[in-house]
Amino acid sequence: MTNPDALQGSPENVPTFLCRIGTIFLLTSEKRKFEDCMEGLCKALQGDPRVQWVKRAKLNPDYCARIVTYPNAEQSDSDDVMYGSDAMPAVAFDRPLLFKVVIPIKNQPQHHHADDIPTDTYWVSWDGVVVMVLWRHEQKEIPSSGGQVILPLLEEICASANLGVFNQACSPSCTNVFMHSDLVIKQLDGIDDCRILGADRMMVEVAAPVNEKPEDTLIELHYSFGRTSLHFARQKNLGRRIIDLESEAWNRAAHLLSHYSAHAEAAAKPFRKRIVMRWRNRGWRSKVRSLSAQTWVCMTGIEVTLRNWKEFKTEFSDGAKENSCMPIFEADYSDEVEMIESIDLSRLESMSAQVESRLDNRLISIATAGGAVSGAIAGALVTLLGG
């Protein structure tokens, strides 16, 4: 790696670029081959008048990957979240696809009604998970609407190729297509790779080698930060599912307690009200047992998913440290990680275990009492017959 002390200033007439990184999963069937996915995607891109050119490298199937991807809970049924039956198959190519798009400014969506669309020309790299969008940056302010048009473009193109996309924002409520940190790219003499120069809030300054073509700068960025971005994307996807599973577990536990509370409350009421309340809450024991079982299913899903999440977290942390690129991800990383690492299932486990224990004790009591009554009846019958 070149000594940072040897960095030279950006040559005159060499443009500055702005790059945004996002997570857009390419969805396909589990049986569709990687090459077929790439071929179908390329044909659809080439057939779109907004795409000026497409460049692709030959794939090595041994290094491509199939990824289990989960949607946000708001897009799924609660039972699908609990059992993981809403999982979507996605693919990650070993090399990114490059293409250039030209879309009139008037045809691009504004982000939060910000009238600051910077250009009609974007260079895009996409490996099926990590998308990077690059454009010439000639303004002092960072345009919030820049590059947002890429998501609807990919949605239309993939639909025509019998493929799908899932955009993973920082949170389910966020409408931003990309991560919140913007990369301001400065081309400098004397370096042969990309590196972080500094970060200020949500702007990260990146030094890149001088290239004549913007797409060459983009591919440098993708090979420098793409692998770490992939690990981040997979970690974040599993992290969101863990959070959703915990929410489902607590929802079922709360429902369970509501039935148990209603039964306990009825016992303290006068006879007539007690009869009415218990009628309304009839069948509560079977419902409680079902809800308790569902809570255990959610907790098991959390523990299994958490193990996989920790593996991706380690891979991401090692990659970010090796490439010194953590500032790119910091704004979208820390809060969620702290939330997941603070998950404590002991209260849920204790709650479910206590409820089940009380139900079991009641059944034992009923069985014991029933046995005693049966024994008394049998004894009486023997005495009567013997007499």
Secondary structure, DSSP 8 states (H G I E B T S, - for coil): ---GGG-----TT---EEEEEEEEEEE--TTS-HHHHHHHHHHHHHTSTTEEEEE-----GGG-EEEEE---GGGS-HHHHHHTTT-EEEEE-SS-EEEEEE--GGGS--GGG------SEEEEEESSSEEEEEEE---SS--TTTTTTHHHHHHHHHHHTT-EEEE--SSTT---SB-S-EEEEEEETT-SS-EEEEEETTEEEEEEE--SSHHHHHHHHHHHHHHHHHHHHHHHHHHHHHHHHHHHHHHHHHHHHHHHHHHHHHHTS-HHHHHHHHHHTTTHHHHHHHHHHHHHHHHHHHHHHHHHHHHHHHHHHHHHHHHT-HHHHGGGTHHHHHHHHT---HHHHHHHHHHHHHHHHHHHHHHHHHHHHHHHHHHHHHHHHH-
